[in-house]
Amino acid sequence: MKMLAGLTSIVRSLTHVVISLLGLGIVATLLGGNVPFVSGIADNIVGLVQNLGDAGIVGLVAAIIILGFYK
């Protein structure tokens, strides 16, 4: 059980780091324009939102599930 708790803690920490880097990438793209390694982040997020919007109710359910992972 301790090993599972440790693994969960590691995954949670890595998730927080990735979310922080994603936010930093979005801000860097908005402020600097074409920034190497992070320039496609805003385009990918816009594409994801458009795909969820095109999917209708299925997209709404998918968005709720995705948000559930972050809480």
C-alpha positions in Angstrom: 0.0 0.0 0.0 2.9 2.4 0.7 4.3 1.7 -2.8 1.0 2.7 -4.4 0.7 5.8 -2.3 4.3 6.7 -3.3 3.5 6.1 -7.0 0.3 8.2 -6.7 2.3 11.0 -5.1 4.9 10.9 -8.0 2.2 11.0 -10.6 0.4 13.9 -8.9 3.7 15.9 -8.7 4.5 15.3 -12.3 1.0 16.4 -13.3 1.4 19.6 -11.4 4.7 20.3 -13.1 3.3 19.6 -16.6 0.3 21.9 -15.9 2.6 24.6 -14.7 4.8 24.2 -17.8 1.7 24.3 -20.0 0.6 27.6 -18.5 4.1 29.0 -18.9 4.1 28.0 -22.5 0.8 29.7 -23.2 2.0 32.9 -21.6 5.3 32.8 -23.4 3.5 32.2 -26.7 1.1 35.1 -26.1 3.8 37.5 -25.1 6.6 36.5 -27.4 4.9 35.1 -30.5 7.1 32.4 -32.0 8.9 30.9 -29.1 10.8 27.7 -29.8 9.4 24.5 -28.3 6.2 26.1 -27.1 4.8 27.9 -30.1 2.2 25.2 -30.9 0.7 25.1 -27.5 -2.0 27.8 -28.1 -2.9 26.3 -31.4 -3.3 22.8 -29.9 -5.6 24.2 -27.2 -7.7 26.1 -29.7 -8.0 22.9 -31.8 -9.0 20.9 -28.7 -11.7 23.4 -27.8 -13.0 23.5 -31.4 -13.1 19.7 -31.5 -15.0 19.5 -28.2 -17.4 22.2 -29.5 -18.1 20.3 -32.7 -18.7 17.1 -30.8 -21.8 18.6 -29.0 -22.9 16.7 -25.9 -20.2 14.1 -26.3 -17.6 16.9 -26.1 -19.3 18.3 -23.0 -19.0 14.9 -21.3 -15.4 14.6 -22.4 -14.6 18.0 -21.0 -16.2 17.1 -17.7 -14.2 13.9 -17.5 -11.0 15.7 -18.3 -11.7 18.4 -15.6 -12.4 15.5 -13.2 -8.8 14.3 -13.6 -7.4 17.6 -12.5 -9.5 17.9 -9.3 
